[in-house]
Amino acid sequence: MDTASCSVCGTTVEGDPPLTWSASTGPRGRTLVCDRCTRDNVRSIEAKLDEEWW
Ligand SMILES: [Zn+2]
């Protein structure tokens, strides 16, 4: 079973990351950010989504 870990705070969950987590794909592979860190960083993440997410 895979383990998903937040790239910001290091929180880990077993299995697939919750839907509330954010995922983005960068040069080093998939990056996951948990719901708490997503809320903390929502502005910077949204700015990135415009460029990378779609
Ligand atoms: Zn986190």
mmCIF file of the protein (N, C-alpha, C, O) and its ligand, coordinates in Angstrom:
data_MODEL
# 
_entry.id   MODEL 
# 
loop_
_entity.id 
_entity.type 
_entity.pdbx_number_of_molecules 
1 polymer     1 
2 non-polymer 1 
# 
_entity_poly.entity_id                      1 
_entity_poly.type                           'polypeptide(L)' 
_entity_poly.nstd_linkage                   no 
_entity_poly.nstd_monomer                   no 
_entity_poly.pdbx_seq_one_letter_code       MDTASCSVCGTTVEGDPPLTWSASTGPRGRTLVCDRCTRDNVRSIEAKLDEEWW 
_entity_poly.pdbx_seq_one_letter_code_can   MDTASCSVCGTTVEGDPPLTWSASTGPRGRTLVCDRCTRDNVRSIEAKLDEEWW 
_entity_poly.pdbx_strand_id                 A 
# 
loop_
_entity_poly_seq.entity_id 
_entity_poly_seq.num 
_entity_poly_seq.mon_id 
_entity_poly_seq.hetero 
1 1  MET n 
1 2  ASP n 
1 3  THR n 
1 4  ALA n 
1 5  SER n 
1 6  CYS n 
1 7  SER n 
1 8  VAL n 
1 9  CYS n 
1 10 GLY n 
1 11 THR n 
1 12 THR n 
1 13 VAL n 
1 14 GLU n 
1 15 GLY n 
1 16 ASP n 
1 17 PRO n 
1 18 PRO n 
1 19 LEU n 
1 20 THR n 
1 21 TRP n 
1 22 SER n 
1 23 ALA n 
1 24 SER n 
1 25 THR n 
1 26 GLY n 
1 27 PRO n 
1 28 ARG n 
1 29 GLY n 
1 30 ARG n 
1 31 THR n 
1 32 LEU n 
1 33 VAL n 
1 34 CYS n 
1 35 ASP n 
1 36 ARG n 
1 37 CYS n 
1 38 THR n 
1 39 ARG n 
1 40 ASP n 
1 41 ASN n 
1 42 VAL n 
1 43 ARG n 
1 44 SER n 
1 45 ILE n 
1 46 GLU n 
1 47 ALA n 
1 48 LYS n 
1 49 LEU n 
1 50 ASP n 
1 51 GLU n 
1 52 GLU n 
1 53 TRP n 
1 54 TRP n 
# 
loop_
_struct_asym.id 
_struct_asym.entity_id 
A 1 
B 2 
# 
loop_
_chem_comp.id 
_chem_comp.type 
_chem_comp.mon_nstd_flag 
ALA 'L-peptide linking' y 
ARG 'L-peptide linking' y 
ASN 'L-peptide linking' y 
ASP 'L-peptide linking' y 
CYS 'L-peptide linking' y 
GLU 'L-peptide linking' y 
GLY 'peptide linking'   y 
ILE 'L-peptide linking' y 
LEU 'L-peptide linking' y 
LYS 'L-peptide linking' y 
MET 'L-peptide linking' y 
PRO 'L-peptide linking' y 
SER 'L-peptide linking' y 
THR 'L-peptide linking' y 
TRP 'L-peptide linking' y 
VAL 'L-peptide linking' y 
ZN  non-polymer         . 
# 
_pdbx_entity_nonpoly.entity_id   2 
_pdbx_entity_nonpoly.name        ? 
_pdbx_entity_nonpoly.comp_id     ZN 
# 
_pdbx_nonpoly_scheme.asym_id         B 
_pdbx_nonpoly_scheme.entity_id       2 
_pdbx_nonpoly_scheme.mon_id          ZN 
_pdbx_nonpoly_scheme.ndb_seq_num     1 
_pdbx_nonpoly_scheme.pdb_seq_num     101 
_pdbx_nonpoly_scheme.auth_seq_num    101 
_pdbx_nonpoly_scheme.pdb_mon_id      ZN 
_pdbx_nonpoly_scheme.auth_mon_id     ZN 
_pdbx_nonpoly_scheme.pdb_strand_id   A 
_pdbx_nonpoly_scheme.pdb_ins_code    . 
# 
loop_
_atom_site.group_PDB 
_atom_site.id 
_atom_site.type_symbol 
_atom_site.label_atom_id 
_atom_site.label_alt_id 
_atom_site.label_comp_id 
_atom_site.label_asym_id 
_atom_site.label_entity_id 
_atom_site.label_seq_id 
_atom_site.pdbx_PDB_ins_code 
_atom_site.Cartn_x 
_atom_site.Cartn_y 
_atom_site.Cartn_z 
_atom_site.occupancy 
_atom_site.B_iso_or_equiv 
_atom_site.pdbx_formal_charge 
_atom_site.auth_seq_id 
_atom_site.auth_comp_id 
_atom_site.auth_asym_id 
_atom_site.auth_atom_id 
_atom_site.pdbx_PDB_model_num 
ATOM   1   N  N  . MET A 1 1  ? 0.847  -1.205 0.000   1.00 0.00 ? 1   MET A N  1 
ATOM   2   C  CA . MET A 1 1  ? 0.000  0.000  0.000   1.00 0.00 ? 1   MET A CA 1 
ATOM   3   C  C  . MET A 1 1  ? 0.878  1.249  0.000   1.00 0.00 ? 1   MET A C  1 
ATOM   4   O  O  . MET A 1 1  ? 1.850  1.344  0.749   1.00 0.00 ? 1   MET A O  1 
ATOM   5   N  N  . ASP A 1 2  ? 0.530  2.166  -0.821  1.00 0.00 ? 2   ASP A N  1 
ATOM   6   C  CA . ASP A 1 2  ? 1.311  3.397  -0.890  1.00 0.00 ? 2   ASP A CA 1 
ATOM   7   C  C  . ASP A 1 2  ? 1.020  4.292  0.308   1.00 0.00 ? 2   ASP A C  1 
ATOM   8   O  O  . ASP A 1 2  ? -0.025 4.185  0.950   1.00 0.00 ? 2   ASP A O  1 
ATOM   9   N  N  . THR A 1 3  ? 1.950  5.155  0.584   1.00 0.00 ? 3   THR A N  1 
ATOM   10  C  CA . THR A 1 3  ? 1.749  6.160  1.611   1.00 0.00 ? 3   THR A CA 1 
ATOM   11  C  C  . THR A 1 3  ? 1.882  7.539  0.977   1.00 0.00 ? 3   THR A C  1 
ATOM   12  O  O  . THR A 1 3  ? 2.847  7.823  0.267   1.00 0.00 ? 3   THR A O  1 
ATOM   13  N  N  . ALA A 1 4  ? 0.896  8.387  1.248   1.00 0.00 ? 4   ALA A N  1 
ATOM   14  C  CA . ALA A 1 4  ? 0.949  9.754  0.741   1.00 0.00 ? 4   ALA A CA 1 
ATOM   15  C  C  . ALA A 1 4  ? 1.448  10.660 1.849   1.00 0.00 ? 4   ALA A C  1 
ATOM   16  O  O  . ALA A 1 4  ? 1.007  10.547 2.993   1.00 0.00 ? 4   ALA A O  1 
ATOM   17  N  N  . SER A 1 5  ? 2.360  11.555 1.522   1.00 0.00 ? 5   SER A N  1 
ATOM   18  C  CA . SER A 1 5  ? 2.884  12.462 2.539   1.00 0.00 ? 5   SER A CA 1 
ATOM   19  C  C  . SER A 1 5  ? 2.825  13.899 2.047   1.00 0.00 ? 5   SER A C  1 
ATOM   20  O  O  . SER A 1 5  ? 3.072  14.191 0.877   1.00 0.00 ? 5   SER A O  1 
ATOM   21  N  N  . CYS A 1 6  ? 2.492  14.782 2.974   1.00 0.00 ? 6   CYS A N  1 
ATOM   22  C  CA . CYS A 1 6  ? 2.444  16.212 2.655   1.00 0.00 ? 6   CYS A CA 1 
ATOM   23  C  C  . CYS A 1 6  ? 3.862  16.729 2.485   1.00 0.00 ? 6   CYS A C  1 
ATOM   24  O  O  . CYS A 1 6  ? 4.724  16.476 3.327   1.00 0.00 ? 6   CYS A O  1 
ATOM   25  N  N  . SER A 1 7  ? 4.104  17.445 1.408   1.00 0.00 ? 7   SER A N  1 
ATOM   26  C  CA . SER A 1 7  ? 5.451  17.940 1.149   1.00 0.00 ? 7   SER A CA 1 
ATOM   27  C  C  . SER A 1 7  ? 5.775  19.164 1.998   1.00 0.00 ? 7   SER A C  1 
ATOM   28  O  O  . SER A 1 7  ? 6.922  19.610 2.034   1.00 0.00 ? 7   SER A O  1 
ATOM   29  N  N  . VAL A 1 8  ? 4.766  19.709 2.681   1.00 0.00 ? 8   VAL A N  1 
ATOM   30  C  CA . VAL A 1 8  ? 4.988  20.913 3.490   1.00 0.00 ? 8   VAL A CA 1 
ATOM   31  C  C  . VAL A 1 8  ? 5.240  20.547 4.945   1.00 0.00 ? 8   VAL A C  1 
ATOM   32  O  O  . VAL A 1 8  ? 6.268  20.924 5.507   1.00 0.00 ? 8   VAL A O  1 
ATOM   33  N  N  . CYS A 1 9  ? 4.306  19.810 5.567   1.00 0.00 ? 9   CYS A N  1 
ATOM   34  C  CA . CYS A 1 9  ? 4.417  19.521 6.996   1.00 0.00 ? 9   CYS A CA 1 
ATOM   35  C  C  . CYS A 1 9  ? 4.834  18.085 7.269   1.00 0.00 ? 9   CYS A C  1 
ATOM   36  O  O  . CYS A 1 9  ? 5.168  17.751 8.406   1.00 0.00 ? 9   CYS A O  1 
ATOM   37  N  N  . GLY A 1 10 ? 4.822  17.233 6.258   1.00 0.00 ? 10  GLY A N  1 
ATOM   38  C  CA . GLY A 1 10 ? 5.294  15.874 6.439   1.00 0.00 ? 10  GLY A CA 1 
ATOM   39  C  C  . GLY A 1 10 ? 4.246  14.900 6.948   1.00 0.00 ? 10  GLY A C  1 
ATOM   40  O  O  . GLY A 1 10 ? 4.562  13.737 7.203   1.00 0.00 ? 10  GLY A O  1 
ATOM   41  N  N  . THR A 1 11 ? 3.016  15.344 7.100   1.00 0.00 ? 11  THR A N  1 
ATOM   42  C  CA . THR A 1 11 ? 1.950  14.437 7.502   1.00 0.00 ? 11  THR A CA 1 
ATOM   43  C  C  . THR A 1 11 ? 1.796  13.307 6.492   1.00 0.00 ? 11  THR A C  1 
ATOM   44  O  O  . THR A 1 11 ? 1.842  13.536 5.284   1.00 0.00 ? 11  THR A O  1 
ATOM   45  N  N  . THR A 1 12 ? 1.612  12.089 6.990   1.00 0.00 ? 12  THR A N  1 
ATOM   46  C  CA . THR A 1 12 ? 1.456  10.958 6.082   1.00 0.00 ? 12  THR A CA 1 
ATOM   47  C  C  . THR A 1 12 ? 0.125  10.267 6.309   1.00 0.00 ? 12  THR A C  1 
ATOM   48  O  O  . THR A 1 12 ? -0.388 10.219 7.427   1.00 0.00 ? 12  THR A O  1 
ATOM   49  N  N  . VAL A 1 13 ? -0.419 9.737  5.234   1.00 0.00 ? 13  VAL A N  1 
ATOM   50  C  CA . VAL A 1 13 ? -1.625 8.917  5.309   1.00 0.00 ? 13  VAL A CA 1 
ATOM   51  C  C  . VAL A 1 13 ? -1.386 7.662  4.474   1.00 0.00 ? 13  VAL A C  1 
ATOM   52  O  O  . VAL A 1 13 ? -0.684 7.694  3.464   1.00 0.00 ? 13  VAL A O  1 
ATOM   53  N  N  . GLU A 1 14 ? -1.974 6.576  4.909   1.00 0.00 ? 14  GLU A N  1 
ATOM   54  C  CA . GLU A 1 14 ? -1.854 5.347  4.140   1.00 0.00 ? 14  GLU A CA 1 
ATOM   55  C  C  . GLU A 1 14 ? -2.849 5.345  2.999   1.00 0.00 ? 14  GLU A C  1 
ATOM   56  O  O  . GLU A 1 14 ? -3.978 5.818  3.132   1.00 0.00 ? 14  GLU A O  1 
ATOM   57  N  N  . GLY A 1 15 ? -2.410 4.803  1.874   1.00 0.00 ? 15  GLY A N  1 
ATOM   58  C  CA . GLY A 1 15 ? -3.300 4.711  0.730   1.00 0.00 ? 15  GLY A CA 1 
ATOM   59  C  C  . GLY A 1 15 ? -3.319 6.008  -0.065  1.00 0.00 ? 15  GLY A C  1 
ATOM   60  O  O  . GLY A 1 15 ? -2.383 6.806  -0.007  1.00 0.00 ? 15  GLY A O  1 
ATOM   61  N  N  . ASP A 1 16 ? -4.388 6.197  -0.797  1.00 0.00 ? 16  ASP A N  1 
ATOM   62  C  CA . ASP A 1 16 ? -4.496 7.384  -1.635  1.00 0.00 ? 16  ASP A CA 1 
ATOM   63  C  C  . ASP A 1 16 ? -4.700 8.620  -0.789  1.00 0.00 ? 16  ASP A C  1 
ATOM   64  O  O  . ASP A 1 16 ? -5.342 8.555  0.259   1.00 0.00 ? 16  ASP A O  1 
ATOM   65  N  N  . PRO A 1 17 ? -4.159 9.762  -1.233  1.00 0.00 ? 17  PRO A N  1 
ATOM   66  C  CA . PRO A 1 17 ? -4.372 11.005 -0.494  1.00 0.00 ? 17  PRO A CA 1 
ATOM   67  C  C  . PRO A 1 17 ? -5.841 11.401 -0.524  1.00 0.00 ? 17  PRO A C  1 
ATOM   68  O  O  . PRO A 1 17 ? -6.524 11.158 -1.519  1.00 0.00 ? 17  PRO A O  1 
ATOM   69  N  N  . PRO A 1 18 ? -6.342 12.012 0.556   1.00 0.00 ? 18  PRO A N  1 
ATOM   70  C  CA . PRO A 1 18 ? -7.737 12.475 0.582   1.00 0.00 ? 18  PRO A CA 1 
ATOM   71  C  C  . PRO A 1 18 ? -8.013 13.481 -0.515  1.00 0.00 ? 18  PRO A C  1 
ATOM   72  O  O  . PRO A 1 18 ? -7.102 14.163 -0.984  1.00 0.00 ? 18  PRO A O  1 
ATOM   73  N  N  . LEU A 1 19 ? -9.259 13.576 -0.921  1.00 0.00 ? 19  LEU A N  1 
ATOM   74  C  CA . LEU A 1 19 ? -9.624 14.502 -1.990  1.00 0.00 ? 19  LEU A CA 1 
ATOM   75  C  C  . LEU A 1 19 ? -9.388 15.950 -1.599  1.00 0.00 ? 19  LEU A C  1 
ATOM   76  O  O  . LEU A 1 19 ? -9.278 16.829 -2.454  1.00 0.00 ? 19  LEU A O  1 
ATOM   77  N  N  . THR A 1 20 ? -9.310 16.188 -0.292  1.00 0.00 ? 20  THR A N  1 
ATOM   78  C  CA . THR A 1 20 ? -9.087 17.563 0.169   1.00 0.00 ? 20  THR A CA 1 
ATOM   79  C  C  . THR A 1 20 ? -7.639 17.981 0.009   1.00 0.00 ? 20  THR A C  1 
ATOM   80  O  O  . THR A 1 20 ? -7.310 19.160 0.140   1.00 0.00 ? 20  THR A O  1 
ATOM   81  N  N  . TRP A 1 21 ? -6.773 17.022 -0.272  1.00 0.00 ? 21  TRP A N  1 
ATOM   82  C  CA . TRP A 1 21 ? -5.372 17.360 -0.487  1.00 0.00 ? 21  TRP A CA 1 
ATOM   83  C  C  . TRP A 1 21 ? -5.177 17.901 -1.893  1.00 0.00 ? 21  TRP A C  1 
ATOM   84  O  O  . TRP A 1 21 ? -5.954 17.610 -2.803  1.00 0.00 ? 21  TRP A O  1 
ATOM   85  N  N  . SER A 1 22 ? -4.124 18.695 -2.053  1.00 0.00 ? 22  SER A N  1 
ATOM   86  C  CA . SER A 1 22 ? -3.791 19.216 -3.369  1.00 0.00 ? 22  SER A CA 1 
ATOM   87  C  C  . SER A 1 22 ? -2.620 18.441 -3.945  1.00 0.00 ? 22  SER A C  1 
ATOM   88  O  O  . SER A 1 22 ? -1.685 18.082 -3.229  1.00 0.00 ? 22  SER A O  1 
ATOM   89  N  N  . ALA A 1 23 ? -2.679 18.191 -5.220  1.00 0.00 ? 23  ALA A N  1 
ATOM   90  C  CA . ALA A 1 23 ? -1.574 17.520 -5.887  1.00 0.00 ? 23  ALA A CA 1 
ATOM   91  C  C  . ALA A 1 23 ? -1.146 18.342 -7.089  1.00 0.00 ? 23  ALA A C  1 
ATOM   92  O  O  . ALA A 1 23 ? -1.979 18.873 -7.824  1.00 0.00 ? 23  ALA A O  1 
ATOM   93  N  N  . SER A 1 24 ? 0.154  18.440 -7.278  1.00 0.00 ? 24  SER A N  1 
ATOM   94  C  CA . SER A 1 24 ? 0.653  19.100 -8.470  1.00 0.00 ? 24  SER A CA 1 
ATOM   95  C  C  . SER A 1 24 ? 1.826  18.299 -8.998  1.00 0.00 ? 24  SER A C  1 
ATOM   96  O  O  . SER A 1 24 ? 2.508  17.606 -8.243  1.00 0.00 ? 24  SER A O  1 
ATOM   97  N  N  . THR A 1 25 ? 2.052  18.395 -10.269 1.00 0.00 ? 25  THR A N  1 
ATOM   98  C  CA . THR A 1 25 ? 3.141  17.651 -10.884 1.00 0.00 ? 25  THR A CA 1 
ATOM   99  C  C  . THR A 1 25 ? 4.264  18.600 -11.258 1.00 0.00 ? 25  THR A C  1 
ATOM   100 O  O  . THR A 1 25 ? 4.066  19.545 -12.022 1.00 0.00 ? 25  THR A O  1 
ATOM   101 N  N  . GLY A 1 26 ? 5.420  18.344 -10.724 1.00 0.00 ? 26  GLY A N  1 
ATOM   102 C  CA . GLY A 1 26 ? 6.579  19.193 -11.005 1.00 0.00 ? 26  GLY A CA 1 
ATOM   103 C  C  . GLY A 1 26 ? 7.704  18.372 -11.575 1.00 0.00 ? 26  GLY A C  1 
ATOM   104 O  O  . GLY A 1 26 ? 7.534  17.190 -11.873 1.00 0.00 ? 26  GLY A O  1 
ATOM   105 N  N  . PRO A 1 27 ? 8.865  19.000 -11.730 1.00 0.00 ? 27  PRO A N  1 
ATOM   106 C  CA . PRO A 1 27 ? 10.018 18.307 -12.319 1.00 0.00 ? 27  PRO A CA 1 
ATOM   107 C  C  . PRO A 1 27 ? 10.466 17.111 -11.497 1.00 0.00 ? 27  PRO A C  1 
ATOM   108 O  O  . PRO A 1 27 ? 11.092 16.200 -12.040 1.00 0.00 ? 27  PRO A O  1 
ATOM   109 N  N  . ARG A 1 28 ? 10.168 17.084 -10.214 1.00 0.00 ? 28  ARG A N  1 
ATOM   110 C  CA . ARG A 1 28 ? 10.600 15.975 -9.362  1.00 0.00 ? 28  ARG A CA 1 
ATOM   111 C  C  . ARG A 1 28 ? 9.457  15.008 -9.087  1.00 0.00 ? 28  ARG A C  1 
ATOM   112 O  O  . ARG A 1 28 ? 9.533  14.210 -8.153  1.00 0.00 ? 28  ARG A O  1 
ATOM   113 N  N  . GLY A 1 29 ? 8.398  15.070 -9.890  1.00 0.00 ? 29  GLY A N  1 
ATOM   114 C  CA . GLY A 1 29 ? 7.297  14.135 -9.695  1.00 0.00 ? 29  GLY A CA 1 
ATOM   115 C  C  . GLY A 1 29 ? 6.118  14.797 -9.022  1.00 0.00 ? 29  GLY A C  1 
ATOM   116 O  O  . GLY A 1 29 ? 6.002  16.022 -8.990  1.00 0.00 ? 29  GLY A O  1 
ATOM   117 N  N  . ARG A 1 30 ? 5.232  13.950 -8.475  1.00 0.00 ? 30  ARG A N  1 
ATOM   118 C  CA . ARG A 1 30 ? 4.007  14.477 -7.907  1.00 0.00 ? 30  ARG A CA 1 
ATOM   119 C  C  . ARG A 1 30 ? 4.257  15.014 -6.505  1.00 0.00 ? 30  ARG A C  1 
ATOM   120 O  O  . ARG A 1 30 ? 4.899  14.367 -5.678  1.00 0.00 ? 30  ARG A O  1 
ATOM   121 N  N  . THR A 1 31 ? 3.734  16.213 -6.257  1.00 0.00 ? 31  THR A N  1 
ATOM   122 C  CA . THR A 1 31 ? 3.841  16.829 -4.949  1.00 0.00 ? 31  THR A CA 1 
ATOM   123 C  C  . THR A 1 31 ? 2.464  16.882 -4.318  1.00 0.00 ? 31  THR A C  1 
ATOM   124 O  O  . THR A 1 31 ? 1.497  17.301 -4.954  1.00 0.00 ? 31  THR A O  1 
ATOM   125 N  N  . LEU A 1 32 ? 2.374  16.457 -3.062  1.00 0.00 ? 32  LEU A N  1 
ATOM   126 C  CA . LEU A 1 32 ? 1.101  16.463 -2.354  1.00 0.00 ? 32  LEU A CA 1 
ATOM   127 C  C  . LEU A 1 32 ? 1.159  17.458 -1.201  1.00 0.00 ? 32  LEU A C  1 
ATOM   128 O  O  . LEU A 1 32 ? 2.171  17.575 -0.509  1.00 0.00 ? 32  LEU A O  1 
ATOM   129 N  N  . VAL A 1 33 ? 0.056  18.171 -1.011  1.00 0.00 ? 33  VAL A N  1 
ATOM   130 C  CA . VAL A 1 33 ? -0.057 19.115 0.099   1.00 0.00 ? 33  VAL A CA 1 
ATOM   131 C  C  . VAL A 1 33 ? -1.365 18.836 0.820   1.00 0.00 ? 33  VAL A C  1 
ATOM   132 O  O  . VAL A 1 33 ? -2.425 18.797 0.196   1.00 0.00 ? 33  VAL A O  1 
ATOM   133 N  N  . CYS A 1 34 ? -1.295 18.644 2.129   1.00 0.00 ? 34  CYS A N  1 
ATOM   134 C  CA . CYS A 1 34 ? -2.484 18.286 2.891   1.00 0.00 ? 34  CYS A CA 1 
ATOM   135 C  C  . CYS A 1 34 ? -3.472 19.455 2.970   1.00 0.00 ? 34  CYS A C  1 
ATOM   136 O  O  . CYS A 1 34 ? -3.151 20.589 2.612   1.00 0.00 ? 34  CYS A O  1 
ATOM   137 N  N  . ASP A 1 35 ? -4.683 19.145 3.452   1.00 0.00 ? 35  ASP A N  1 
ATOM   138 C  CA . ASP A 1 35 ? -5.734 20.160 3.443   1.00 0.00 ? 35  ASP A CA 1 
ATOM   139 C  C  . ASP A 1 35 ? -5.365 21.359 4.307   1.00 0.00 ? 35  ASP A C  1 
ATOM   140 O  O  . ASP A 1 35 ? -5.679 22.495 3.951   1.00 0.00 ? 35  ASP A O  1 
ATOM   141 N  N  . ARG A 1 36 ? -4.703 21.121 5.439   1.00 0.00 ? 36  ARG A N  1 
ATOM   142 C  CA . ARG A 1 36 ? -4.318 22.239 6.301   1.00 0.00 ? 36  ARG A CA 1 
ATOM   143 C  C  . ARG A 1 36 ? -3.306 23.142 5.626   1.00 0.00 ? 36  ARG A C  1 
ATOM   144 O  O  . ARG A 1 36 ? -3.449 24.365 5.638   1.00 0.00 ? 36  ARG A O  1 
ATOM   145 N  N  . CYS A 1 37 ? -2.285 22.544 5.039   1.00 0.00 ? 37  CYS A N  1 
ATOM   146 C  CA . CYS A 1 37 ? -1.267 23.349 4.365   1.00 0.00 ? 37  CYS A CA 1 
ATOM   147 C  C  . CYS A 1 37 ? -1.839 23.999 3.114   1.00 0.00 ? 37  CYS A C  1 
ATOM   148 O  O  . CYS A 1 37 ? -1.430 25.098 2.740   1.00 0.00 ? 37  CYS A O  1 
ATOM   149 N  N  . THR A 1 38 ? -2.777 23.329 2.471   1.00 0.00 ? 38  THR A N  1 
ATOM   150 C  CA . THR A 1 38 ? -3.416 23.926 1.307   1.00 0.00 ? 38  THR A CA 1 
ATOM   151 C  C  . THR A 1 38 ? -4.105 25.224 1.692   1.00 0.00 ? 38  THR A C  1 
ATOM   152 O  O  . THR A 1 38 ? -4.019 26.228 0.985   1.00 0.00 ? 38  THR A O  1 
ATOM   153 N  N  . ARG A 1 39 ? -4.800 25.182 2.844   1.00 0.00 ? 39  ARG A N  1 
ATOM   154 C  CA . ARG A 1 39 ? -5.487 26.386 3.304   1.00 0.00 ? 39  ARG A CA 1 
ATOM   155 C  C  . ARG A 1 39 ? -4.483 27.481 3.656   1.00 0.00 ? 39  ARG A C  1 
ATOM   156 O  O  . ARG A 1 39 ? -4.706 28.658 3.373   1.00 0.00 ? 39  ARG A O  1 
ATOM   157 N  N  . ASP A 1 40 ? -3.369 27.075 4.280   1.00 0.00 ? 40  ASP A N  1 
ATOM   158 C  CA . ASP A 1 40 ? -2.359 28.059 4.650   1.00 0.00 ? 40  ASP A CA 1 
ATOM   159 C  C  . ASP A 1 40 ? -1.709 28.686 3.427   1.00 0.00 ? 40  ASP A C  1 
ATOM   160 O  O  . ASP A 1 40 ? -1.329 29.857 3.440   1.00 0.00 ? 40  ASP A O  1 
ATOM   161 N  N  . ASN A 1 41 ? -1.588 27.896 2.375   1.00 0.00 ? 41  ASN A N  1 
ATOM   162 C  CA . ASN A 1 41 ? -0.843 28.357 1.203   1.00 0.00 ? 41  ASN A CA 1 
ATOM   163 C  C  . ASN A 1 41 ? -1.726 28.552 -0.010  1.00 0.00 ? 41  ASN A C  1 
ATOM   164 O  O  . ASN A 1 41 ? -1.254 28.534 -1.147  1.00 0.00 ? 41  ASN A O  1 
ATOM   165 N  N  . VAL A 1 42 ? -3.028 28.740 0.242   1.00 0.00 ? 42  VAL A N  1 
ATOM   166 C  CA . VAL A 1 42 ? -3.974 28.728 -0.877  1.00 0.00 ? 42  VAL A CA 1 
ATOM   167 C  C  . VAL A 1 42 ? -3.640 29.771 -1.931  1.00 0.00 ? 42  VAL A C  1 
ATOM   168 O  O  . VAL A 1 42 ? -3.839 29.538 -3.123  1.00 0.00 ? 42  VAL A O  1 
ATOM   169 N  N  . ARG A 1 43 ? -3.145 30.892 -1.508  1.00 0.00 ? 43  ARG A N  1 
ATOM   170 C  CA . ARG A 1 43 ? -2.872 31.942 -2.506  1.00 0.00 ? 43  ARG A CA 1 
ATOM   171 C  C  . ARG A 1 43 ? -1.719 31.556 -3.423  1.00 0.00 ? 43  ARG A C  1 
ATOM   172 O  O  . ARG A 1 43 ? -1.816 31.692 -4.642  1.00 0.00 ? 43  ARG A O  1 
ATOM   173 N  N  . SER A 1 44 ? -0.640 31.080 -2.838  1.00 0.00 ? 44  SER A N  1 
ATOM   174 C  CA . SER A 1 44 ? 0.493  30.710 -3.682  1.00 0.00 ? 44  SER A CA 1 
ATOM   175 C  C  . SER A 1 44 ? 0.162  29.499 -4.530  1.00 0.00 ? 44  SER A C  1 
ATOM   176 O  O  . SER A 1 44 ? 0.615  29.393 -5.670  1.00 0.00 ? 44  SER A O  1 
ATOM   177 N  N  . ILE A 1 45 ? -0.633 28.574 -3.979  1.00 0.00 ? 45  ILE A N  1 
ATOM   178 C  CA . ILE A 1 45 ? -1.006 27.398 -4.755  1.00 0.00 ? 45  ILE A CA 1 
ATOM   179 C  C  . ILE A 1 45 ? -1.887 27.787 -5.935  1.00 0.00 ? 45  ILE A C  1 
ATOM   180 O  O  . ILE A 1 45 ? -1.703 27.291 -7.047  1.00 0.00 ? 45  ILE A O  1 
ATOM   181 N  N  . GLU A 1 46 ? -2.829 28.664 -5.691  1.00 0.00 ? 46  GLU A N  1 
ATOM   182 C  CA . GLU A 1 46 ? -3.703 29.081 -6.793  1.00 0.00 ? 46  GLU A CA 1 
ATOM   183 C  C  . GLU A 1 46 ? -2.898 29.757 -7.895  1.00 0.00 ? 46  GLU A C  1 
ATOM   184 O  O  . GLU A 1 46 ? -3.172 29.570 -9.081  1.00 0.00 ? 46  GLU A O  1 
ATOM   185 N  N  . ALA A 1 47 ? -1.913 30.536 -7.498  1.00 0.00 ? 47  ALA A N  1 
ATOM   186 C  CA . ALA A 1 47 ? -1.076 31.192 -8.497  1.00 0.00 ? 47  ALA A CA 1 
ATOM   187 C  C  . ALA A 1 47 ? -0.340 30.154 -9.332  1.00 0.00 ? 47  ALA A C  1 
ATOM   188 O  O  . ALA A 1 47 ? -0.165 30.323 -10.539 1.00 0.00 ? 47  ALA A O  1 
ATOM   189 N  N  . LYS A 1 48 ? 0.093  29.066 -8.671  1.00 0.00 ? 48  LYS A N  1 
ATOM   190 C  CA . LYS A 1 48 ? 0.785  28.014 -9.408  1.00 0.00 ? 48  LYS A CA 1 
ATOM   191 C  C  . LYS A 1 48 ? -0.182 27.234 -10.290 1.00 0.00 ? 48  LYS A C  1 
ATOM   192 O  O  . LYS A 1 48 ? 0.161  26.828 -11.401 1.00 0.00 ? 48  LYS A O  1 
ATOM   193 N  N  . LEU A 1 49 ? -1.388 27.032 -9.785  1.00 0.00 ? 49  LEU A N  1 
ATOM   194 C  CA . LEU A 1 49 ? -2.338 26.225 -10.553 1.00 0.00 ? 49  LEU A CA 1 
ATOM   195 C  C  . LEU A 1 49 ? -2.591 26.841 -11.917 1.00 0.00 ? 49  LEU A C  1 
ATOM   196 O  O  . LEU A 1 49 ? -2.754 26.141 -12.916 1.00 0.00 ? 49  LEU A O  1 
ATOM   197 N  N  . ASP A 1 50 ? -2.620 28.161 -11.937 1.00 0.00 ? 50  ASP A N  1 
ATOM   198 C  CA . ASP A 1 50 ? -2.879 28.812 -13.221 1.00 0.00 ? 50  ASP A CA 1 
ATOM   199 C  C  . ASP A 1 50 ? -1.834 28.395 -14.261 1.00 0.00 ? 50  ASP A C  1 
ATOM   200 O  O  . ASP A 1 50 ? -2.126 28.301 -15.453 1.00 0.00 ? 50  ASP A O  1 
ATOM   201 N  N  . GLU A 1 51 ? -0.631 28.153 -13.791 1.00 0.00 ? 51  GLU A N  1 
ATOM   202 C  CA . GLU A 1 51 ? 0.433  27.841 -14.737 1.00 0.00 ? 51  GLU A CA 1 
ATOM   203 C  C  . GLU A 1 51 ? 0.612  26.342 -14.950 1.00 0.00 ? 51  GLU A C  1 
ATOM   204 O  O  . GLU A 1 51 ? 0.895  25.896 -16.062 1.00 0.00 ? 51  GLU A O  1 
ATOM   205 N  N  . GLU A 1 52 ? 0.444  25.562 -13.871 1.00 0.00 ? 52  GLU A N  1 
ATOM   206 C  CA . GLU A 1 52 ? 0.875  24.174 -13.932 1.00 0.00 ? 52  GLU A CA 1 
ATOM   207 C  C  . GLU A 1 52 ? -0.262 23.161 -13.907 1.00 0.00 ? 52  GLU A C  1 
ATOM   208 O  O  . GLU A 1 52 ? -0.113 22.052 -14.421 1.00 0.00 ? 52  GLU A O  1 
ATOM   209 N  N  . TRP A 1 53 ? -1.386 23.525 -13.320 1.00 0.00 ? 53  TRP A N  1 
ATOM   210 C  CA . TRP A 1 53 ? -2.385 22.500 -13.004 1.00 0.00 ? 53  TRP A CA 1 
ATOM   211 C  C  . TRP A 1 53 ? -3.116 22.011 -14.259 1.00 0.00 ? 53  TRP A C  1 
ATOM   212 O  O  . TRP A 1 53 ? -3.332 20.810 -14.417 1.00 0.00 ? 53  TRP A O  1 
ATOM   213 N  N  . TRP A 1 54 ? -3.485 22.897 -15.118 1.00 0.00 ? 54  TRP A N  1 
ATOM   214 C  CA . TRP A 1 54 ? -4.362 22.510 -16.225 1.00 0.00 ? 54  TRP A CA 1 
ATOM   215 C  C  . TRP A 1 54 ? -3.602 22.050 -17.453 1.00 0.00 ? 54  TRP A C  1 
ATOM   216 O  O  . TRP A 1 54 ? -4.214 21.694 -18.460 1.00 0.00 ? 54  TRP A O  1 
HETATM 217 ZN ZN . ZN  B 2 .  ? 0.678  19.575 5.379   1.00 0.00 2 101 ZN  A ZN 1 
# 
